[in-house]
Structure formats: C-alpha cells, structure tokens
Amino acid sequence: MASLADATPPIALGPLDGRYRETVAPLVDHLSEPALNRARVKVEV
C-alpha cells in the first residue's frame, strides 16, 4: 500500500494536510480522508 504522504498531487483536505503537512507527515496515513474511510470499512466489516 502506498503512503498518502507521497501522493502526487498532494491531497490537502485541511490545514493538517496542507500548511502543516511537513509537521504531521508521519501521521498522514491516520489523519486523512482515505484513512477515515479505511477505518469505517474495518468497523463495518
């Protein structure tokens, strides 16, 4: 699975994805819209 931190073009849904991207880069796989959707699928399954 590819890391969302390496997405091209970057997916900026909010300040954590855009302006603070470098600071939260290690957490981007947990703080993004796709991460939220993955968690929802795990709960539903």
N, CA, C and O atoms as CSV, one atom per row, in Angstrom:
chain,resi,resn,atom,element,x,y,z
A,1,MET,N,N,0.847,-1.174,0.000
A,1,MET,CA,C,0.000,0.000,0.000
A,1,MET,C,C,0.889,1.232,0.000
A,1,MET,O,O,1.816,1.326,0.804
A,2,ALA,N,N,0.618,2.175,-0.888
A,2,ALA,CA,C,1.393,3.406,-0.979
A,2,ALA,C,C,1.032,4.351,0.162
A,2,ALA,O,O,-0.103,4.367,0.638
A,3,SER,N,N,2.003,5.127,0.586
A,3,SER,CA,C,1.774,6.100,1.654
A,3,SER,C,C,1.072,7.328,1.094
A,3,SER,O,O,1.391,7.793,0.000
A,4,LEU,N,N,0.119,7.845,1.848
A,4,LEU,CA,C,-0.583,9.056,1.411
A,4,LEU,C,C,0.319,10.271,1.463
A,4,LEU,O,O,0.048,11.268,0.793
A,5,ALA,N,N,1.389,10.212,2.248
A,5,ALA,CA,C,2.333,11.323,2.342
A,5,ALA,C,C,3.041,11.542,1.006
A,5,ALA,O,O,3.534,12.636,0.734
A,6,ASP,N,N,3.091,10.500,0.174
A,6,ASP,CA,C,3.787,10.590,-1.109
A,6,ASP,C,C,2.842,10.826,-2.279
A,6,ASP,O,O,3.273,10.756,-3.431
A,7,ALA,N,N,1.577,11.100,-2.022
A,7,ALA,CA,C,0.589,11.293,-3.081
A,7,ALA,C,C,0.959,12.485,-3.960
A,7,ALA,O,O,1.370,13.534,-3.463
A,8,THR,N,N,0.809,12.310,-5.268
A,8,THR,CA,C,1.088,13.389,-6.210
A,8,THR,C,C,-0.118,13.559,-7.100
A,8,THR,O,O,-0.487,12.586,-7.758
A,9,PRO,N,N,-0.763,14.699,-7.183
A,9,PRO,CA,C,-0.508,15.890,-6.374
A,9,PRO,C,C,-0.952,15.656,-4.935
A,9,PRO,O,O,-1.798,14.800,-4.676
A,10,PRO,N,N,-0.380,16.420,-3.991
A,10,PRO,CA,C,-0.746,16.241,-2.592
A,10,PRO,C,C,-2.244,16.449,-2.375
A,10,PRO,O,O,-2.857,17.322,-2.990
A,11,ILE,N,N,-2.812,15.650,-1.511
A,11,ILE,CA,C,-4.234,15.748,-1.197
A,11,ILE,C,C,-4.372,16.623,0.047
A,11,ILE,O,O,-4.122,16.152,1.157
A,12,ALA,N,N,-4.763,17.878,-0.115
A,12,ALA,CA,C,-4.901,18.801,1.010
A,12,ALA,C,C,-6.383,19.012,1.305
A,12,ALA,O,O,-7.059,19.782,0.622
A,13,LEU,N,N,-6.873,18.328,2.317
A,13,LEU,CA,C,-8.275,18.458,2.700
A,13,LEU,C,C,-8.463,19.491,3.804
A,13,LEU,O,O,-9.579,19.957,4.034
A,14,GLY,N,N,-7.398,19.845,4.475
A,14,GLY,CA,C,-7.467,20.811,5.563
A,14,GLY,C,C,-6.068,21.251,5.948
A,14,GLY,O,O,-5.102,20.873,5.284
A,15,PRO,N,N,-5.935,22.044,7.008
A,15,PRO,CA,C,-4.626,22.549,7.416
A,15,PRO,C,C,-3.622,21.447,7.746
A,15,PRO,O,O,-2.425,21.604,7.503
A,16,LEU,N,N,-4.104,20.336,8.298
A,16,LEU,CA,C,-3.168,19.257,8.624
A,16,LEU,C,C,-2.577,18.634,7.374
A,16,LEU,O,O,-1.440,18.162,7.395
A,17,ASP,N,N,-3.329,18.625,6.291
A,17,ASP,CA,C,-2.833,18.064,5.030
A,17,ASP,C,C,-2.058,19.095,4.217
A,17,ASP,O,O,-1.190,18.728,3.425
A,18,GLY,N,N,-2.353,20.353,4.396
A,18,GLY,CA,C,-1.741,21.405,3.583
A,18,GLY,C,C,-0.617,22.127,4.288
A,18,GLY,O,O,0.554,21.774,4.145
A,19,ARG,N,N,-0.981,23.133,5.045
A,19,ARG,CA,C,0.037,24.017,5.623
A,19,ARG,C,C,0.907,23.339,6.670
A,19,ARG,O,O,2.063,23.730,6.833
A,20,TYR,N,N,0.404,22.343,7.384
A,20,TYR,CA,C,1.192,21.647,8.407
A,20,TYR,C,C,1.641,20.264,7.945
A,20,TYR,O,O,1.986,19.410,8.762
A,21,ARG,N,N,1.634,20.054,6.644
A,21,ARG,CA,C,1.941,18.739,6.074
A,21,ARG,C,C,3.287,18.184,6.534
A,21,ARG,O,O,3.383,17.006,6.877
A,22,GLU,N,N,4.321,19.014,6.545
A,22,GLU,CA,C,5.641,18.529,6.946
A,22,GLU,C,C,5.657,18.100,8.408
A,22,GLU,O,O,6.315,17.122,8.761
A,23,THR,N,N,4.941,18.820,9.253
A,23,THR,CA,C,4.918,18.522,10.683
A,23,THR,C,C,4.182,17.220,10.972
A,23,THR,O,O,4.619,16.440,11.818
A,24,VAL,N,N,3.088,16.979,10.291
A,24,VAL,CA,C,2.273,15.788,10.563
A,24,VAL,C,C,2.494,14.670,9.548
A,24,VAL,O,O,1.722,13.713,9.515
A,25,ALA,N,N,3.528,14.773,8.726
A,25,ALA,CA,C,3.783,13.760,7.695
A,25,ALA,C,C,3.808,12.329,8.249
A,25,ALA,O,O,3.277,11.428,7.600
A,26,PRO,N,N,4.407,12.087,9.429
A,26,PRO,CA,C,4.390,10.709,9.936
A,26,PRO,C,C,2.978,10.204,10.271
A,26,PRO,O,O,2.760,8.995,10.354
A,27,LEU,N,N,2.031,11.109,10.460
A,27,LEU,CA,C,0.675,10.719,10.849
A,27,LEU,C,C,-0.329,10.809,9.710
A,27,LEU,O,O,-1.512,10.543,9.921
A,28,VAL,N,N,0.105,11.173,8.517
A,28,VAL,CA,C,-0.835,11.435,7.428
A,28,VAL,C,C,-1.673,10.212,7.073
A,28,VAL,O,O,-2.807,10.354,6.616
A,29,ASP,N,N,-1.133,9.018,7.278
A,29,ASP,CA,C,-1.914,7.815,6.973
A,29,ASP,C,C,-3.038,7.592,7.981
A,29,ASP,O,O,-3.893,6.731,7.774
A,30,HIS,N,N,-3.044,8.360,9.069
A,30,HIS,CA,C,-4.088,8.243,10.084
A,30,HIS,C,C,-5.003,9.466,10.125
A,30,HIS,O,O,-6.081,9.407,10.716
A,31,LEU,N,N,-4.587,10.576,9.506
A,31,LEU,CA,C,-5.325,11.837,9.608
A,31,LEU,C,C,-5.987,12.279,8.312
A,31,LEU,O,O,-6.395,13.435,8.198
A,32,SER,N,N,-6.101,11.409,7.356
A,32,SER,CA,C,-6.631,11.806,6.052
A,32,SER,C,C,-8.024,11.230,5.813
A,32,SER,O,O,-8.489,10.361,6.551
A,33,GLU,N,N,-8.661,11.717,4.796
A,33,GLU,CA,C,-9.982,11.207,4.400
A,33,GLU,C,C,-9.923,9.720,4.034
A,33,GLU,O,O,-10.778,8.953,4.475
A,34,PRO,N,N,-8.928,9.293,3.234
A,34,PRO,CA,C,-8.846,7.856,2.938
A,34,PRO,C,C,-8.638,7.019,4.203
A,34,PRO,O,O,-9.159,5.907,4.295
A,35,ALA,N,N,-7.886,7.536,5.174
A,35,ALA,CA,C,-7.692,6.803,6.427
A,35,ALA,C,C,-9.013,6.663,7.179
A,35,ALA,O,O,-9.299,5.614,7.755
A,36,LEU,N,N,-9.804,7.713,7.170
A,36,LEU,CA,C,-11.114,7.664,7.810
A,36,LEU,C,C,-11.994,6.607,7.143
A,36,LEU,O,O,-12.675,5.837,7.821
A,37,ASN,N,N,-11.974,6.577,5.827
A,37,ASN,CA,C,-12.780,5.597,5.094
A,37,ASN,C,C,-12.315,4.169,5.367
A,37,ASN,O,O,-13.141,3.266,5.499
A,38,ARG,N,N,-10.990,3.956,5.453
A,38,ARG,CA,C,-10.475,2.624,5.781
A,38,ARG,C,C,-10.962,2.188,7.156
A,38,ARG,O,O,-11.357,1.036,7.337
A,39,ALA,N,N,-10.937,3.098,8.128
A,39,ALA,CA,C,-11.388,2.771,9.483
A,39,ALA,C,C,-12.881,2.445,9.487
A,39,ALA,O,O,-13.315,1.517,10.169
A,40,ARG,N,N,-13.658,3.202,8.733
A,40,ARG,CA,C,-15.093,2.928,8.654
A,40,ARG,C,C,-15.373,1.543,8.068
A,40,ARG,O,O,-16.249,0.823,8.549
A,41,VAL,N,N,-14.634,1.181,7.040
A,41,VAL,CA,C,-14.823,-0.138,6.419
A,41,VAL,C,C,-14.463,-1.232,7.418
A,41,VAL,O,O,-15.180,-2.227,7.525
A,42,LYS,N,N,-13.363,-1.064,8.152
A,42,LYS,CA,C,-12.970,-2.076,9.141
A,42,LYS,C,C,-14.060,-2.247,10.199
A,42,LYS,O,O,-14.360,-3.373,10.597
A,43,VAL,N,N,-14.645,-1.161,10.649
A,43,VAL,CA,C,-15.694,-1.239,11.661
A,43,VAL,C,C,-16.925,-1.935,11.095
A,43,VAL,O,O,-17.529,-2.770,11.768
A,44,GLU,N,N,-17.301,-1.599,9.871
A,44,GLU,CA,C,-18.494,-2.193,9.279
A,44,GLU,C,C,-18.319,-3.673,8.985
A,44,GLU,O,O,-19.261,-4.456,9.107
A,45,VAL,N,N,-17.110,-4.049,8.597
A,45,VAL,CA,C,-16.869,-5.456,8.274
A,45,VAL,C,C,-16.828,-6.248,9.561
A,45,VAL,O,O,-16.636,-7.463,9.532
